[in-house]
Amino acid sequence: GAEISLQALLAQTNTLSIQSFANLTLNRHRFVDFIDNQTDYSNNELTGVPDKQVNFGLEFQIWKLIYGNFNGTHIGAMPMRDDNSVYSDAYTIFNLKIGVEKSLSRNLSLQFEGGLQNLFDKKHASQILVNAASFGGAAPRYYYPGLPRNGFLSFSLAYSI
């Protein structure tokens, strides 16, 4: 496999800061010598490992008061059985967060934050079960669904000594 990480400062003034980032992982993991009950899986792609993972986004801060980020994650297809006969679908999800942090005194600060996760409500499998077995004639259950679009709000009051 290979990993690449990039960061760039896109804007920097007294009132505005914007940065971008991207992380890429490429995987080409394979079984070396893997024989199970006389079935040879050698050289097959490693089960449960995506071919690629990408994280990317923008982070900003305005007036040292308002901050946030927009980011995405792409997970590539991955084999779900040792014989590589079943693969998961690739997917990409996006998230958004905006907050306000204000220092009220030397020791006291206030923070409000809100955001949306899975912004575009992408249906995806956040977990897979490799080599899933079936029971009672039912099809194997490989997928555990990821969360649909969801949001959060938070408030904090911090006092430091």
N, C-alpha and C positions, 0 to 999 in steps of 0.2 A: 504494500500500500504506500500511499504518499499523502502528505498533508501540506497545505499551503495556507498561510494566514496573512491577510493584508489589512492595513488600517490607513486612512487618509484624513487629514484635517482639511476640510473643504472651505471653512470660513472661520476667522478668528478676529473679532473686534472687541471693544470694551463692552458691548451689549449683546453680542451674538457669537455662539460657537456651534459649529456643525461638523460632525465627524461621520465617516462611513467605515464599515468593516465588512470583511468577508472571510470565511473560513471554509476550506474545501478539503474533504477527505476522500480519496479514491482507494477503493479496496479491490484487490484481485487475490483474495485468500482462497486457497484450494486445499482439499485433503491431500496428503502426501501418500501414505500407505494406510488405507482404511478398507478392511474386508470384514464384513459382518454376516455371519451365517452363510458363508460361501458366496456372498454378493459383493462384488468389487466396486467400491465408491471412490477409489483412488482417482485423483485429478478432478473430481467434481468440485464445484464452487462450495465454499463453506456455508452450511445451513445457518440461516438467521442473521447473516451479515449483508447489509445493503452494498450495492456496487459503488454508491457514492452518497455523501452527506454534505450539504451546503448550508451554512448559516450566514446571513447577510443582513445589513440594515443601516439605518441612519440614527444618530443620536444628536440631540440639540439642547442648547441652554440659552435662554433669553433673559437679559438683565440680572443674571445670577439669581433668578427667582422662579422662572418657569423652565421646566425641563421635560424631556420625553424621548421616546424612541419609536421607530417603526422597524420591525424586523420580520424576517421570514426564515423558514427552515424547509429544506427539500430533503426528503429521504428517498433514495433510489430503490428500485426493485430488489428483492432478495429471495433466494431459494428457501422454500419451507419444508422440503423433504430432502433427505440425503441423496436420493437419486436425481435431484434437480428437476423433477417432473411437474412441480407446482411452484409458482412464484407469486409473491405479493405485488400489488401495483405500487408504483412510485406515487408520491404525493408531496404537495407543498402547502404549508399553512403560514398565515401572516398574523402578526400581533401588533397592537398599538397601545402605548402608555403615555399619559400626560400627567404632570404633577406640578405642584407649587410648594416651595419650601421657603419659609420666612424666618429669619432670626428675630426674635422678639426682644431679646436682651443678650448679654454676654453668655448666659448660661441656659437660656430657654429658646427653643425653636419649635415651629409648628409646620406640619407637612400634611397636604392633601394630595391624593393620588387616585387616578382612575384609569381603566383600560379595558380593551377588548382582546380576547384571545380567540384564535381561529376566526379572524375577522370576516372572512368570506364563507363561513360555515361549510368548509370542505369536509366531506365524509372521508374518513381515513381509519386505518387500523393502527392504533398507537402501540399495540403489542401483537405479536404473533406467537403461536405455539408450534414449534418445529416438530415434525414427524407426528402430527396429531393422529390419534387413534379414533376409530369410530366404534360406537356401541349400539347394539340393537338394530342394526341395519341403517342407522342414520349416517349422514355424511360427516366426515371429521370436522371439528370446529377449530380452524386455524386462527381466526381473527378475534381480537378483542377491540371493540370500537373506541376511537379517540373521542374526546369531548366535542360536542357541537360548539357553535359560537357561544361564548360566555363572557361575562364582564365582572369587574371588581371595582370596589371603592375602598379606600383606606384613609384613615386619619391618625396622626400621631402627634403627641406633644412630648417633647424630650427635654429633660433637664440634665445638664452635665455639671459635674463638680470641678 
